[in-house]
Amino acid sequence: MTGELDTVVLTRDLPEQRLCKGDLGAVVHVHPDGEAYEVEFITLDGGTLAVVTLPADAIRAATGREIAHVREVA
């Protein structure tokens, strides 16, 4: 189960938030029974891009066999 402060990967595009599938975020709150999560997405200089409430199927755990990829925020 995903917990607070876990690094997660977005599984879908969220254009209204300027987020793309594959973006990394940090869980800042777990809703009861893990039905939804508050996830913060930040820029590399530490600025918050978005804090979004997401259903469990919109994120997945990051794994040790993945690397981060950089993109410019539109």
C-alpha positions as CSV (number, residue, x, y, z in Angstrom):
1,M,0.0,0.0,0.0
2,T,1.2,3.5,-0.8
3,G,1.9,5.7,2.2
4,E,2.6,9.3,3.1
5,L,5.9,10.6,1.6
6,D,6.2,7.7,-0.9
7,T,7.3,8.7,-4.4
8,V,4.7,7.8,-7.0
9,V,4.4,7.9,-10.8
10,L,1.4,9.5,-12.5
11,T,-0.4,6.9,-14.7
12,R,-2.3,9.4,-16.9
13,D,-2.1,12.9,-18.3
14,L,-3.7,15.7,-16.3
15,P,-3.4,18.7,-18.8
16,E,-5.5,21.0,-16.6
17,Q,-2.7,20.6,-13.9
18,R,0.1,20.7,-16.5
19,L,1.0,17.1,-15.5
20,C,1.9,14.2,-17.8
21,K,1.9,10.5,-17.5
22,G,5.2,9.5,-15.9
23,D,5.6,12.6,-13.8
24,L,6.9,11.9,-10.3
25,G,5.1,13.1,-7.2
26,A,5.1,12.7,-3.4
27,V,2.1,11.5,-1.4
28,V,1.3,14.1,1.2
29,H,-1.9,12.5,2.5
30,V,-3.6,9.1,2.2
31,H,-7.4,9.1,2.3
32,P,-9.2,6.4,4.3
33,D,-8.8,2.9,2.9
34,G,-6.3,4.2,0.3
35,E,-9.1,5.1,-2.0
36,A,-7.5,8.4,-2.9
37,Y,-4.3,10.3,-2.4
38,E,-3.1,13.9,-2.1
39,V,0.0,14.1,-4.3
40,E,2.4,17.0,-4.6
41,F,4.3,17.6,-7.8
42,I,7.2,19.9,-7.7
43,T,9.7,21.5,-10.1
44,L,13.4,20.7,-9.8
45,D,14.0,24.0,-7.9
46,G,11.5,23.0,-5.3
47,G,8.5,25.0,-6.4
48,T,5.1,23.4,-6.1
49,L,3.5,22.8,-9.5
50,A,0.4,21.1,-8.2
51,V,-1.2,19.4,-5.3
52,V,-3.9,17.0,-6.6
53,T,-6.4,14.6,-5.2
54,L,-6.0,11.4,-7.2
55,P,-7.8,8.0,-7.1
56,A,-5.6,5.0,-6.5
57,D,-5.6,4.0,-10.1
58,A,-4.0,7.4,-11.2
59,I,-0.7,6.6,-9.5
60,R,1.7,3.7,-9.0
61,A,4.7,3.2,-6.9
62,A,8.1,4.2,-8.3
63,T,10.5,1.3,-8.6
64,G,14.3,1.0,-8.3
65,R,14.6,0.0,-11.9
66,E,13.4,3.4,-13.3
67,I,15.1,6.7,-14.0
68,A,13.7,10.2,-13.8
69,H,13.3,12.2,-17.0
70,V,13.3,15.9,-17.2
71,R,10.8,18.0,-19.2
72,E,10.0,21.7,-19.3
73,V,6.6,22.7,-17.9
74,A,4.5,24.4,-20.5
